[in-house]
Amino acid sequence: MRSHRIACLAFDGMAPFELSTVAEVFAVPRPELAVDWWYRFELCAETPGPHRVVGGFDIVVHHGLDRLRYADTVIVPGVADVRREVAPAVLYALRDAHARGARVVSICSGAFALAAAGLLDGKEATTHWRHARLLQERHPAVAVDASVLYVDHGSVVTAAGTAAGIDVCLHLVRTDHGADVAARVARRMVVAVHREGGQAQFAEHPVGRAPSDDPVDTAMRFARDNLHRRLAVEELAGLAHLSVRQFERRFVDAAGLPPGRWITRERIRAGAVLLESADQPIEGVAARVGLTVAGFRHHFREMMGVSPAVYRRQFRR
C-alpha cells in the first residue's frame, strides 16, 4: 500500500497548536478508515536537533530539509517572526518542492515563507488576520484575503491562523479521500468537518476615527450614538460644518470608507455586540441598529461570513 508523504517544517519558536494539528490529522494511523493509502508524516527543519516551542519546552527534529525533496505535501505551520527574512535554504527547498510537483501548504504566518519563495505571486492567499496587512505590504504581487479560512489553488494552499489549521488539514483529507473520510476523521477529532463563515467573525475590528479636533470626529461620534435612526450624509456633513463633497473626502481619509459604507459597518458591529450579550430576538437587534430584518441579515452575512443566528450560537456570552 503506497503512502502520501507529509513533510512538516519545524523551527525555533514555533507554536505547538499548529504542529499538533498537522500531526493529529496526518500522523495518527487510521486503519479503521480502510482506505487504499494514508499519510506518512515526517517533521523536518533547516537544522535537525532540539527546537524550542512556545510554552518553554523543546521538540527534537530528526530530519533536515532534504525530506522536502521526497514529500508529496509540504506544510509550513508558521514562521519564527513575520518581520524577519526567511532562511534562504528554506526558500530554496520550498521552491524546489513546488517545482517538483509537491503540494505546498501554509498555516497562519507560514504564508510569509510561501510568499518570500515566490509561490504566491499573482495568487489569492490568506494568513492570520493580524498579519494580513503586513503580508500585503511586503508582497504586493499577492492578493491577500483576510476574510477566509483557507485558499486552495491545488498545488499551493494557504490557511488562516491557529484553528484554521484544522479546517485546512481536513480540507486536504477531503480533497485526497472524499467527504466521507474527512467527516470520519473530524468525528474522531471531535471537531466540525466544515465551519461556516471566515475570519471576519473572529477578527478584532479597529475603530477608524478622525483626530478628536477634526470636525469629522464629531459626525462619527454622533453616528455611533444614533445608529437606530436614519443617518443622511447631508446631516452628518452639516454637523461637521462642511459641504457634502468636503465631508465625504475627509471622511474617507479618516475612516478608509465612504460614509454610507462606514455607517453600515458600524451598524453590523453594534448588532454583533447585541447578539453576544442581549436576549432580544434578531428583529429587535436589527431595529436597534437602524436596519430592516432583511437588511440586517444580508449585511451581517456579507461582513461576518455567517448568519446572525449562527453568530449568536457561537459567541453568546
Secondary structure, 3 states (H helix, E strand, C coil): CCEEEEEEECCCCECHHHHHHHHHHHCCCCHHHCCCCEEEEEEECCCCEEEEECCCEEEEECECHHHHHCCCEEEECCCCCCCCCCCHHHHHHHHHHHHHCCEEEEEHHHHHHHHHCCCCCCCEECCCCCCHHHHHHHCCCCEECCCCCEEECCCEEEECCCCHHHHHHHHHHHHHHCHHHHHHHHHHHCCCCCCCCCHHHCCCCCCCCCCCCCHHHHHHHHHHHCCCCCCCHHHHHHHCCCCHHHHHHHHHHHHCCCHHHHHHHHHHHHHHHHHHHCCCCHHHHHHHCCCCHHHHHHHHHHHHCCCHHHHHHHHCC
